[in-house]
Amino acid sequence: VVRTASRPLAAGDISTFQSFVFLGGQLSLALCVLLCLNYYSIILGAASLSLVITYPLMKRITYWPQLVLGLTFNWGALLGWSAIKGSCEWSVCLPLYFAGVMWTLVYDTIYAHQDKRDDIIIGVKSTALQFKEDTKQWLSGFSLAMLLSLCMAGMNCNQTFPYYSAVAAIGAHLVHQIYTLDIDKPEDCWKKFASNRTVGVLLFTGIVLGNL
């Protein structure tokens, strides 16, 4: 893919063996962190390994690799809670996890539209290729599901006005993001993808202020 041709492994700056050594180092450090947590969290964290291992293969198997990425990448919604509390409060954690999965489907579908021409040529799949011109409708549905899930999570852990204000601001941001998105312009897709850091900042701020 032209956009990622300068990355170290693709450019040949490092060998496949070196990349495996680096991966092994990262996994070893991650294991050290995990073993510092309670037993519930150790088991919960280890349970995510099947997703971590299979995700990179998904774009060769399904048009929904972004869904598998969401299931993998948002495991922290479960693990973070259990690391502090000793177990998961599922009425809070599951809606939060689901919201994260929906959010990932939004931003990573936008991201995937940058590479759709190359993806067709090399034969890999993505939600961008699955949704095509219906992308905005799908993104709108994912965004609505995300916002409703955030509200459910908030209600189940007695969040307060600042939290819901942040969720409302996130909704406005997503509406603008989707409405102005041009799926045929890679530079606009990158801009919209990167703007999702604003969503993260808004939610984090809302949680902190809501608790205070």
Secondary structure, DSSP 8 states (H G I E B T S, - for coil): -GGGTTSHHHHTSS-HHHHHHHHHHHHHHHHHHHTTS-HHHHHHHHTTHHHHHHGGGGGGT-S-HHHHHHHHHTTHHHHHHHHHHSS--HHHHHHHHHHHHHHHHHHHHHHHTTSHHHHHHHT---HHHHHGGGHHHHHHHHHHHHHHHHHHHHHHTT--HHHHHHHHHHHHHHHHHHHH--TT-HHHHHHHHHTHHHHHHHHHHHHHHHH-
